[in-house]
Amino acid sequence: MPHDNAPLLQRLAMPHTLVVVMLLVVVVLAVSWVVPSGEYQRVSVQTSDGARTVTVAGTYREVPKVRLGPEMVLESPIRGFLDAALLICFLLVIGGSFGIFQETGAVEFGIRRLTHTIAARPYLEGLLIPALMVVFSLAGSIFGMAEEVIPFVVIFIPLARRLGYDSIVGVSIPFLGAAAGFAAAFFNPFTVGIAQSIAGLPLYSGLGYRLVTWVVGTAVMIAWVMRYARRVKENPDISPVRDIDLAREEVDRDPAGAAAWDARHVATLGLFVLAMGLLVVGVLAWQWYIDRIAILFLGLGIVLGFAGGLGPSRIARTFVAGAKDMVGVVFIVACARALLVIAQDAKILDTMLYGASSLLTVLPREVIAQVMFVVQSVINFFIHSGTAQAALTMPIMSPLADLVGVTRQTAVYAFQLCEFINPILPTSAVTMGVLGAAKIPWERWARWFLPLMFVLVALSFALLVPPVLFFRWE
């Protein structure tokens, strides 16, 4: 007798991402009622990047238990909005500006020209994904590209789909490319530079082994994406976002043939490319943060609108519509930040760090580096800023490394590699911002990324072996 499985599948479907994150808020609040409150002393130290607050090893003490009330389930997301106000503003501006960019028709024009060029020269298609991912990996490794990938997602999704891939591939090219470089960085000032400074190591020391790590980590990420791209092109039904991409077809169906050259579109694309160049210079040479990048994109949206012939009122309407598309991810970012609000208010972050460091002192030396990686990965669930995590953990992990027989360079390396798990974390504002811009539910992305995450964790464990067993990495 046939059975209709549709109702069962609907009942088993993952809830909305916002529901998942709010459930995590409830779980963290419940954990905060059980975990003792405690704190380390902190002092301000002067580094090459200015004054930073660091944790003083050996100063942990329990404090009277801080019990948060159930009202924190509702209060913490509101405070999360305030804590993440700059990032939220950035996301809304990005959404509005790219709404204008798409409205000009220049994106459609550029993609059609590019896909026509590749179709005429098939050998280029095999180079496209690795070449672009290497560029983004270098950006992640050299200047810590993270939030900056969000604008590129909107560009690469239609490009990937025109080439016969899916939205997952379009997201992966910029996002996982930059993530590989960020985690396997040989230069990143926001992770390697600050962590080494706090650990008392020469700045950017240990470069040789980090270069090996960058090559291996980037190659693994590229190979995974290319393998999936080939499979999904052969059989589009395996895509976890097949229904989403079919819905996109009404918006971005490609007419036959290449787009005819159009001076207005060419000018608009040229201005966009110049702005991307200015973005790179601003981040590298002028240390721009997301506030300056948001200013750049706000101005860029207006300029592109006029260059595309939209007119003031149409520019305004399109900007509002584009920003509105980001409202869902804004709520998710605020709720994700609520987890940190609860952990800080309940004073359990330092307790968790103290417990982890106490565990390390009784473990065999051969596995300590891997356990450091696991500890840093758990902390990374709550704290996604590489700078903040370095300031919190390295004052503890550095002297701890001295006690347990591994080098401080290895402790920094274990901290750095934990960034490999960032692309799956629902508490990461960058991850949720990327998925929000791509209109891909987190649960679908997580199911796709999970096998890759296990590969990256295994790779991290393997990369941590040589500095402990085969050479002393100073």
Secondary structure by P-SEA (a helix, b strand, c coil): ccccaaaaaaaaccccaaaaaaaaaaaaaaaaaccccbbbbbbbbbccccbbbbbbccccccccbbbbccccaaaaaaaaaaaaaaaaaaaaaaaaaaaaaaaaaaaaaaaaaaaaaaaaccccccaaaaaaaaaaaaaaaaccccccaaaaaaaaaaaaaaacccaaaaaaaaaaaaaaaaaacccccccaaaaaaaaccccccaaaaaaaaaaaaaaaaaaaaaaaaaaaaaccccccaaaaaaaaccccccccccccccaaaaaaaaaaaaaaaaaaaaaccccccaaaaaaaaaaaaaaaaaaacccaaaaaaaaaaaaaaaaaaaaaaaaaaaaaaaaaaacaaaaaaaaaaaaaaacccccaaaaaaaaaaaaaaccccaaaaaaccaaaaaaaaaaacccaaaaaaaaaacccccccccccaaaaaaaaaacccaaaaaaaaaaaaaaaaaaaaaaacccccccccc
